[in-house]
Amino acid sequence: MKNELCVVGLGYIGLPTAAVFAENNWNVVGIDVNHSVIETLNNGEVHIEEFGLSTLVEDVVAKGKLRGGTKPCEADVYIIAVPTPHNENLTADLSYLVSATKSILSYLKKEDIIIIESTIPPRTIDDVIAPLLHNEGWVIGKDIYLAHCPERVLPGNILNELIYNNRVIGGYDPISAKKAGDVYRSFVKGQVIETEALSAEMAKLMENTFRDVNISLANELAKISEKLNVNALDVIELANLHPRVNLHSPGPGVGGHCLAVDPYFIIEKAPEESELISTARRINNSMPRFISQQVDKFFQEKGHIGVLGITYKGNVDDTRESPAIEIINELISKGYNVKIHDPYVKQENTPFKLSTFNEVIEGAECLLVLSDHYEFTQIDEEKFLKSSLNPIIFDTKNCMKVKDQNIKYFNFNNLYTINALEIKV
């Protein structure tokens, strides 16, 4: 197989993918419309935080195996990994995908392989991408090859999972699946499973929808438990002793580029049939308001809140679709004085003013944990007690280990006890 590869889109998936291919003897050109991203890459540096990525990129750039550009170039394989967000009406915005596909058309030659890694609604390969190629006169499966290979990685462990996770290759036709599968077999140590494009599209969406639905069950349990004076986390632990039960953990909502978005791609195509999926989305979307309402119970008058974390999950810098953002905006709109600390997020990447940990706890009447960063699992309790006007912690990620009994600690196991606070700030 020839080994010239062009990756269009250098975000959280595209850049690690390009780097791993480069590490495995491919000559890779990474394409992005953001000039800053390209400049950073060509300097051997990265614009996103991901474990091990900076070292890998520095190495493959130095070896000349990876370089960046703002326009595609001639290659043997094209991988498109651009964002597919949802519109205001919750339908998929495929404009970036269509634009990226059109950008490579003038560079295509016979035997080229086009792979869509972006997450897409069912039938996008057949109804959107394939016609763009047909209109240029290409016969897919004979002249060129087209497949969908959705990413299935966990932020914070992407480089490892790109190699060891199983990959599903959805071909427009069987020969396209085989050709694309061989591309990934050049480094993937997990199974490379060939199927049709529609099955691959749907499988990716259902992987994340499964998690979204199960998280919604845990979040609904948290709401019920708050009303019935039940310890939700204890209930989950006890229920999970059953050999065929695995309840998830409740939280402040669902975020990220997958779980909070992908279910809508199914709903868009079959709205009447996706009742459970739609209900799960509503439950998870309701959690930021639920958290805000619990915070209100701590206060007689609107006061000072210190927020720890704005990313959608721990130990990453990704704030996409993060429920923390909605919670913070709601608290600010209610009149709370909110200070925010997140050691993983750069100031230029958020509209909120970020503060140090010491600044956040100074005068705080409630410390609200919205991301389960490692740094938050054990904080300096003595410093918090000295700095806080009223030492209350509300841990929506159930991640802290609070030892000092002078700190009033709340999580999803004792929400109902907030109502019994003798002194509110």
N, C-alpha and C positions, 0 to 999 in steps of 0.2 A: 504494500500500500504506500502511495505517496504520502508525504507528511507535512504539507503546507496547510496550515489551519488559520482561519480568521474567525475571531469571536466578536460579535457585535453586541455591545452592552457590557460595561465593566463595573457592575454593581456588586451586591453581596454574593451573587452566584457567578456572574460572568468572570470577574477577576480571579477568584480561586480556581475556577474551571480552566481558565487560560493558563494559569501558573502550573497546575498539575499536568496538563498536556505538555507544556514546555519542559517540565521536569522529566517527562517520559519520551524525550527525543523527537517531539514535534517542533517545527518552526512556527511560532505563533505570533500573529499580529492581533492586538486587542484594539477594538474600535469603540470610541465614545464621542458624543457630541460636546462633552464638557472638556474644554481645553486644559483646565486645571488638572483634571484627572489624568489626561495623557502626559502632561508635563511631569506630574508626580511619578507616574509609572516609568517614564523614560529615565528618571533619576534613580530608579531602583527602589522607589519608596511606594507606600500604599496610602490610600485616602480613607480606608475603612479599617476598623479594628476587628481582627479575627486571629485566633490563636495560631501562631506559626506562620502566618501569611507574609509578614514583613520580611522574615528571613528567607523564605522561599522565593519571593519576588526579587529580592536583592540578588540572589544567586542566579536565577535564570536570566535576568536582564544582563547581569555581568557576563554571562556566557554567550549572550547574543541569541538566546532561544526565544526570548519574548521582547517585543517592543510595542509601542502604542502609536495610534494614528487617529485622525478624525474622519477619515474616509476609508471605505473598504478597499481591498486590493484583490488581485487574482490569487486564488487558493484552490486546494483540492476539497476541503471540507469547510462549510460555513456553519457556525453555531450561533443562533440568535437567542440572546438571554436578556431581553429588554423588559421593563416593567409592564404589567397589564393590570393597572388599578381599576377600580369601579367608578362609574360616573355617579352623579348625584342621585340618579334614579336606580342605582345599585346594579346597573347592567355593566358588562365588561367594556372598558375602554381599550380597544385594539389598535388605536391610532399609532402608538409607538411600534407595535409589531408589524403593522402594514408598512409603515415608513421604513423600518429596518429591512424588511424583505425587499422592498422596491430598491433600496440602496445597493443591493448586491446584484441586481438583475443584469446590469451591463458588464459584470465581471465573470458571469457564469460561462462554463465551457462543458463539453461532453464529459460524462463520468463524474461530475461534481456531486457532492452529497450535501444536502441542506437539512440541518437539524434544528428544530424549534425546542428550546429548553424552557421558554417562558410558560407559565401556567396559563391555560386557555380554556374557554368553555367547550363543551362537547361539539364536535363537527367543525371546529375552526380549521383544522388541517384540510378537510375535504371542501368546505364551503368558502373559505377565505384565502388560505395560502396557496393551495393547488391551482385555483383559477388565475392567480397572478403569474404563475409559471407557465400555465397553458397559453395565456394571452401572448407570451413571448415566443411561442412556437415549440416549447420543450415538451417532449413526451416523457412523463414521469414513469420510471421503471425501465425505460429503454435508453433515453438520452442522459437523464439526470435522476437523482434519487432524493426522496423526501420522507422525513420521519419526525415524530415527536418523541423526545426523551426527557420527560419531566424530572427536575431535580427533586431530591428527597433527602435533604441534609438538615442537620441541627446547627443553628448558629452557635459558635463557640467550639464546634467540633467538625467544621466543614471539611477541612483537608483530609481528615481521617475517614469521614463518611463517604466522600467522593470516591475513595478507593475501595472501601470494604463493604459498602451497602450494595444490595442488589439493584440493578437498573432495569427498568421496563422500557423497551424500544417499540414504539408504535409506528409501524411503517404505513405509508400510503398504499403500498402493495408489499407482498412478501419479499421481493428482491430488495426493496428500499429498507425494510427492517433488517435484512441480513447485512447490507452494506453499512448501515448506521451502527448496527451491533458490533461489527468488526472494529469500528472506530473506538468504541468504548472498551473493547476487549484488549486494547493496547495498554491499558493500565488498571482496569477494574478487576479486583480480586473476588468480588461477590458474583452472584449469578447475573448474566446478561440475558434477559428473557424477551424474546421477540413476539410481538402480537400486532394487531391492527391499530391504526391511529386512534380511532374512536374509543377503543378499550383502554388505551394508555391515557387518553385525556380524562376519561371518567374515573379511572383508578386513582390518578393523582388527586382529583377533586374529592373522592370519597375517603382517601387517607386522612385528609385534613378535616373533612366534614365529620368523620367518625369521632375525632378528638373534640371538635367543637360541640357536638351533641352531648358527649359524655361530660365535658366540663359544665355544660348548661345544667345537667342533672345535679352535679355537685353544688353549683351556685343556687339552684332552686332549693336544695336541701338546706343551704345556709340561711336562706330567707325564711323557710318554714321553721327552722330551729330557733331563729331569733324570735319568732312569734310565739312558739310553744315552750320557750325556756329549755331548750335542748342543747347539749354540747355537741355541735356538728362534727368536729374533728374526732371526738370519741366514737360517735356513731359510725363514721367512715372506717376507723380502725377496726371496730368490732365487725362490721359488715364484711370487710375485706378478709376476715379470717375464714370466710366461706371459700372453698376451693375454686369456685367458678364466679367469684365476684371481684371486681377491681374498680371500685369507685375512685374517681379522680379527686383532686383537691379544689376547693373553692378559691376564688380570688377576686380582684377588683374589676375583672372583665377580661376580654380576650383581645390580643393585639398581634402585631407582626404582619408580614406580607402574605401569609398563607391562611391561617385559621380564621381571621376576621374578614377575609375577602373571598376565598375559594368557594364557600357554600353558596354565595350569591350567583356564581356562574352556573350552578345547577338549577337554582330557583328561577333564573332568567329563562332557561330553556324549557322548564316544566313546572310552572308556578302552582298549578292546581294539585299536582301530584306530590309536591315536596312540602307537605304540611309540617312534618316533624322537624325538618331542617330549618324551615322558616321560624318555627316556635323557638328552637334552640338559639337562633340568631337574636330574637327579641329578648330572650332571657339574658343572654350574655351582654347584649347592648344596654340592658337595664342596670347592670352592676355599678357603673360609675355614679349614677344618681343614688343608688342604695347606699354606697359608701359615703357619699356626701351627707345623706340623711343621718347616718350613724354619727358622723362627726358633729353634726348640729347638737346631738344629745349631750356632748361634753360641755357645751357653753350656754351661759345665760345671755351673754352678749358676744357679738362677733369679736374674736381675738386673734392671737398670733399662732400660726401653724407652721411647723417645720416639716417640709416634705423631703423624704429620702427616696430618690430614684424617680426617673421619668421614662426609662426604657420599658418595653413591654415584657422583658424577661431579664434575668440576672446575668451579670458578667459580660454583657454585650453593649454596644453603643447605639443599637437600633431602636429608634423611637416610632417607627412606622405603625400607624393605627394603635398606638399605645393608649390604653384606657386611662393612664395617669394624666395624660394631657387634658382629657375631658374632665376628670375630677378636679384638677387644678383650676381650670377655667371656671368651673361651677363654683368652687370655693371663693375665688376672686370676685365673681359676679355677686355673690352673697354678701360681700363686704369683709371677708377675712383678710388679714395681713399674712401673706404666704411667702415664705422663703424656701428656696429649693436647692438641694445638693445632689449631684450625681457625678461620681468620679470618672465615669466612662464617657460622658457626653461633653463635646467641645462647645464653648459658648456660641460660636458662629453657626452651629447646627440646631439651635433651638431659639424660639422667640422669647423664652423666659430668661430672666436674669438669674444666673447661677451663683451660688454662694458656697463658701467653705463649710465644712461640718461645724466648725466652731461658731460661725456666723448664724447657721441655721438653728442651733440649739440655744443660742443666746436669747433669753426672754421668751422662748417657746412655751406655749401653754398646752400644746399637744404635738407629739411627733408622729407623723403619718408615714408609714413605710409602704411604698408603692412598687418597688422593685426589689427582688431578692438577690442583690449583689452580695458577694462574699463579705465585703467590708461592713455590711450592715448586720451580719449574723451575730456579731459580738461588738457592741460599741462601748465606749468609755462611760460606764454608768455613773461613776463618781463625778465626772466632768458634767454630764447631763443634769445630775441632781443639783449641782452648784449653779448651773447656768439657767435652768428652767424655772419659770414662775410657778408651774404646776406640772410635776413630772408624770405625764400621761403618754403612753405609747399605744398607737393603734396600728397593729401589724397586719395588713391585708394580704401579705404573702406567707404568713405563718412560718417565718424563717428565723426569728430572733430567739436568743436564749437569754432571757432577762433573769438575773439572779437577785438583785436588790429588791426587797419587798416594799421599799418606800416608793418604788416606781409602780404606778397603776398600769398594768399591761393588759391589753385586749387584743384578741384575734377572733377567728371564726368559731372558736370553741366556747366563748363566753360573751357574745354580743349582747345577749339579753340582760346581762348584769350591768350594762351601762346605765340602764334606767334606774338602778338602785344606788347610783353614786350619791353619797351624802353631800358632797360639796362639788358644785360645778363652777368652772372658771367664768 
